[in-house]
Amino acid sequence: MKISSRGTYGILALEELARRWDAKTPIQVKEIAARKAIPEEFLGQIMISLKQADLVRANRGPGGGYYLTRPPDQIPLREVLEVLSGPVTGPEESLRKYTADSVAARRVLETWRQATAAMEEIIDGVTLADVCEPDDRPHMYYI
């Protein structure tokens, strides 16, 4: 799986919304775009996709903006990534036509399926809250 620009920007935007979960205050696209250095128009399109997937809701008017529909610890990372970057995919289609004649193609395909299943299991177990937790570890600087 490749995380697209949409995926990266979407995660950055959701981080802002996750930080405001307890306060339940919406945030506007222009504010998120400015804070995260994301093109505002592109972020607007991303937020529409997140809204269609029922990950965020919007309030209109003054004081309006976007907010999460669920607590961050109830939003699996896989769901976010699939909405923004598409499903986990691999070389299956390009190899499938060779599996009848090629042992290597069959083995690569099976290896890819196992790797995909392992990745899906990992990202299913990680939530938006997990990736947005503050990093409390001390930083080590080397000179």
NORBEL-V93219 format. One record per residue. N is the residue number from 1. RES is the residue in one small letter. NEAR is the number of other ideal C-beta (glycine too) atoms within 10 Angstrom. Layout:
BEGIN
<<N;RES;NEAR> <N;RES;NEAR>>
END
This chain:
BEGIN
<<1;m;17> <2;k;9> <3;i;12> <4;s;13> <5;s;13> <6;r;18> <7;g;19> <8;t;15> <9;y;22> <10;g;25> <11;i;21> <12;l;17> <13;a;24> <14;l;26> <15;e;16> <16;e;17> <17;l;25> <18;a;21> <19;r;13> <20;r;15> <21;w;17> <22;d;9> <23;a;9> <24;k;8> <25;t;12> <26;p;19> <27;i;18> <28;q;16> <29;v;21> <30;k;12> <31;e;14> <32;i;24> <33;a;21> <34;a;11> <35;r;13> <36;k;15> <37;a;8> <38;i;20> <39;p;12> <40;e;13> <41;e;9> <42;f;14> <43;l;21> <44;g;14> <45;q;13> <46;i;26> <47;m;24> <48;i;13> <49;s;14> <50;l;23> <51;k;14> <52;q;10> <53;a;14> <54;d;11> <55;l;22> <56;v;24> <57;r;13> <58;a;15> <59;n;13> <60;r;8> <61;g;6> <62;p;5> <63;g;9> <64;g;12> <65;g;22> <66;y;25> <67;y;17> <68;l;20> <69;t;15> <70;r;13> <71;p;13> <72;p;20> <73;d;14> <74;q;12> <75;i;23> <76;p;16> <77;l;19> <78;r;20> <79;e;17> <80;v;22> <81;l;21> <82;e;17> <83;v;18> <84;l;23> <85;s;19> <86;g;13> <87;p;10> <88;v;16> <89;t;12> <90;g;16> <91;p;11> <92;e;13> <93;e;8> <94;s;10> <95;l;17> <96;r;12> <97;k;10> <98;y;13> <99;t;16> <100;a;8> <101;d;8> <102;s;13> <103;v;8> <104;a;10> <105;a;17> <106;r;15> <107;r;12> <108;v;17> <109;l;19> <110;e;11> <111;t;11> <112;w;15> <113;r;12> <114;q;10> <115;a;12> <116;t;16> <117;a;11> <118;a;10> <119;m;14> <120;e;15> <121;e;10> <122;i;11> <123;i;18> <124;d;12> <125;g;11> <126;v;13> <127;t;22> <128;l;25> <129;a;15> <130;d;13> <131;v;15> <132;c;18> <133;e;12> <134;p;6> <135;d;6> <136;d;5> <137;r;6> <138;p;5> <139;h;5> <140;m;5> <141;y;4> <142;y;3> <143;i;2>>
END
